[in-house]
Amino acid sequence: MCCEGLDIMLLSSDGAMAKRGIPERTDLARPLTGRSVVVILGLFFGVMFIANVALVYTALSTLHGEEMENSYDASQAYNGQIAAARAQSELGWRVDVSTRQEGGGERVVADFRDRAGAPIADLEVRARFVHPFDRAADREAQLASDGEAYEGVAGPLSGGRWTLVIEARQDGQVKFSSDNKITLAEANAGD
């Protein structure tokens, strides 16, 4: 058997054990005391505390990511939303919505047609431009019928991504609702 690489413990003449092949241990410049352990732990937890405060501040001062006020209530209303979507689908309505810049705002034109393709009259139609981050930037327009389509102007709106929510009521009940992701161009200075 080969003994290469093994440390051999030898008994010295005074009876103490000595390791062969390992250099002698040099003492630390300063011994590790209770005070230095407390200082090291204090620095460690101080850095962790400062990092956590910075992260909490950043999280609270930026966008919070919530899309609704109370997500629990929204989850409880989910079955109602499914039933409303089925009822809307059974109506068989076709709705074409378009937008264009007009003055300082955005004109919305919504054309509601039944299964036979005839215009649907007597609707209360509302269009809402919902900003993804800033609720104060949201705009709304009540759309009026010209006999064919429903039109109205909401504004002023900045360019960028928006959600256009179209809601049509008939006899006080919501018959149609849709959320449409759109991108608006920046308004020209000459408008």
Secondary structure per residue as TSV (DSSP state, phi and psi in degrees):
chain	resnum	aa	ss	phi	psi
A	1	M	-	360.0	142.7
A	2	C	-	-96.7	143.2
A	3	C	-	-113.0	22.4
A	4	E	T	-67.5	139.3
A	5	G	T	81.9	-5.0
A	6	L	-	-90.9	140.3
A	7	D	-	-82.6	133.8
A	8	I	E	-108.6	127.1
A	9	M	E	-87.2	125.7
A	10	L	E	-115.0	144.4
A	11	L	E	-92.1	119.4
A	12	S	-	-81.2	174.8
A	13	S	T	-65.3	-25.8
A	14	D	T	-90.4	4.8
A	15	G	S	93.2	-0.3
A	16	A	-	-89.2	148.2
A	17	M	E	-82.6	141.7
A	18	A	E	-134.1	138.7
A	19	K	E	-90.9	139.1
A	20	R	E	-104.1	133.9
A	21	G	S	98.2	-4.7
A	22	I	S	-114.4	128.8
A	23	P	-	-67.7	156.5
A	24	E	-	-64.9	146.2
A	25	R	-	-75.1	130.8
A	26	T	-	-95.2	139.1
A	27	D	-	-71.5	148.4
A	28	L	-	-65.8	154.5
A	29	A	S	-62.5	-41.2
A	30	R	S	-126.9	137.3
A	31	P	-	-73.8	151.4
A	32	L	-	-79.7	114.1
A	33	T	-	-112.0	172.2
A	34	G	H	-60.9	-38.3
A	35	R	H	-63.7	-43.6
A	36	S	H	-68.7	-32.7
A	37	V	H	-65.8	-42.6
A	38	V	H	-62.6	-41.9
A	39	V	H	-64.4	-44.3
A	40	I	H	-61.6	-46.6
A	41	L	H	-64.5	-40.5
A	42	G	H	-61.4	-43.7
A	43	L	H	-64.3	-42.2
A	44	F	H	-60.4	-52.1
A	45	F	H	-70.6	-28.6
A	46	G	H	-64.1	-44.1
A	47	V	H	-63.5	-41.9
A	48	M	H	-63.4	-41.4
A	49	F	H	-63.4	-45.9
A	50	I	H	-63.2	-41.8
A	51	A	H	-64.0	-42.6
A	52	N	H	-65.5	-41.4
A	53	V	H	-62.0	-42.7
A	54	A	H	-64.0	-42.0
A	55	L	H	-67.5	-41.6
A	56	V	H	-64.4	-43.7
A	57	Y	H	-60.4	-45.5
A	58	T	H	-63.0	-42.1
A	59	A	H	-65.5	-38.7
A	60	L	H	-79.8	-25.3
A	61	S	H	-92.4	-6.4
A	62	T	S	-108.7	-173.7
A	63	L	-	-62.4	136.0
A	64	H	-	-89.4	-11.6
A	65	G	-	83.8	-8.2
A	66	E	-	-77.9	138.6
A	67	E	-	-102.6	-16.7
A	68	M	S	-135.9	158.0
A	69	E	S	-63.9	-50.7
A	70	N	-	-134.3	103.1
A	71	S	H	-69.1	-27.4
A	72	Y	H	-64.4	-48.3
A	73	D	H	-62.4	-37.2
A	74	A	H	-64.6	-39.1
A	75	S	H	-68.2	-33.5
A	76	Q	H	-70.3	-27.6
A	77	A	T	-88.2	1.7
A	78	Y	H	-60.8	-43.9
A	79	N	H	-62.5	-36.0
A	80	G	H	-64.8	-37.1
A	81	Q	H	-67.1	-36.9
A	82	I	H	-66.0	-43.3
A	83	A	H	-63.8	-40.8
A	84	A	H	-64.2	-39.8
A	85	A	H	-65.2	-38.7
A	86	R	H	-66.0	-43.3
A	87	A	H	-62.6	-39.2
A	88	Q	H	-64.5	-41.3
A	89	S	H	-65.2	-37.1
A	90	E	H	-67.2	-24.3
A	91	L	H	-64.5	-34.0
A	92	G	T	74.8	22.8
A	93	W	-	-73.9	145.5
A	94	R	E	-109.9	130.0
A	95	V	E	-128.0	125.5
A	96	D	E	-111.8	125.5
A	97	V	E	-121.4	135.4
A	98	S	E	-137.3	155.0
A	99	T	E	-132.5	154.0
A	100	R	E	-155.5	152.5
A	101	Q	E	-70.3	139.0
A	102	E	E	-148.6	115.0
A	103	G	T	61.1	-129.6
A	104	G	T	-91.0	-2.6
A	105	G	E	-119.8	-161.3
A	106	E	E	-128.1	121.0
A	107	R	E	-82.8	134.5
A	108	V	E	-115.5	130.1
A	109	V	E	-122.6	120.6
A	110	A	E	-120.9	123.4
A	111	D	E	-109.7	111.3
A	112	F	E	-100.0	126.8
A	113	R	E	-129.5	144.1
A	114	D	-	-84.2	-172.8
A	115	R	T	-58.2	-35.4
A	116	A	T	-81.8	-6.5
A	117	G	S	91.8	5.7
A	118	A	-	-83.6	145.8
A	119	P	B	-63.4	146.3
A	120	I	-	-99.9	122.6
A	121	A	-	-99.5	172.7
A	122	D	S	61.3	41.6
A	123	L	-	-107.2	147.1
A	124	E	E	-102.4	108.9
A	125	V	E	-111.5	134.1
A	126	R	E	-130.2	136.8
A	127	A	E	-117.8	132.8
A	128	R	E	-124.6	130.5
A	129	F	E	-96.7	114.1
A	130	V	E	-105.9	120.4
A	131	H	-	-77.1	140.5
A	132	P	S	-67.0	-23.4
A	133	F	S	-123.7	-29.9
A	134	D	-	-117.8	103.1
A	135	R	G	-65.3	-25.0
A	136	A	G	-67.8	-20.5
A	137	A	G	-86.4	-8.7
A	138	D	-	-59.4	143.6
A	139	R	E	-132.0	154.4
A	140	E	E	-136.0	150.6
A	141	A	E	-140.8	135.2
A	142	Q	E	-88.4	125.5
A	143	L	E	-96.6	133.4
A	144	A	E	-109.6	149.6
A	145	S	E	-86.1	140.4
A	146	D	-	-106.7	16.7
A	147	G	S	100.8	-26.6
A	148	E	S	-116.9	-64.3
A	149	A	S	-114.8	172.5
A	150	Y	E	-110.2	131.8
A	151	E	E	-133.8	150.9
A	152	G	E	-169.1	166.4
A	153	V	E	-121.4	130.4
A	154	A	E	-116.3	146.0
A	155	G	-	167.1	179.8
A	156	P	-	-75.6	151.1
A	157	L	-	-126.7	143.0
A	158	S	-	-87.4	160.0
A	159	G	S	-70.4	160.0
A	160	G	E	126.8	-166.0
A	161	R	E	-83.9	138.5
A	162	W	E	-142.6	163.3
A	163	T	E	-111.8	121.8
A	164	L	E	-96.8	115.0
A	165	V	E	-103.3	120.9
A	166	I	E	-108.9	129.0
A	167	E	E	-133.5	127.5
A	168	A	E	-119.6	129.0
A	169	R	E	-113.1	145.7
A	170	Q	E	-137.6	124.9
A	171	D	T	57.1	37.5
A	172	G	T	80.6	-3.5
A	173	Q	E	-111.8	142.0
A	174	V	E	-70.5	119.5
A	175	K	E	-103.1	-26.5
A	176	F	E	-145.8	137.3
A	177	S	E	-149.9	137.4
A	178	S	E	-148.3	146.9
A	179	D	E	-112.5	125.3
A	180	N	E	-125.6	123.6
A	181	K	E	-80.5	124.0
A	182	I	E	-133.5	162.5
A	183	T	E	-123.8	122.1
A	184	L	E	-97.2	141.3
A	185	A	-	-78.5	155.1
A	186	E	-	-64.8	140.8
A	187	A	-	-67.8	139.1
A	188	N	-	-74.5	148.3
A	189	A	T	-64.4	-25.2
A	190	G	T	-81.9	-8.3
A	191	D	-	-72.1	360.0
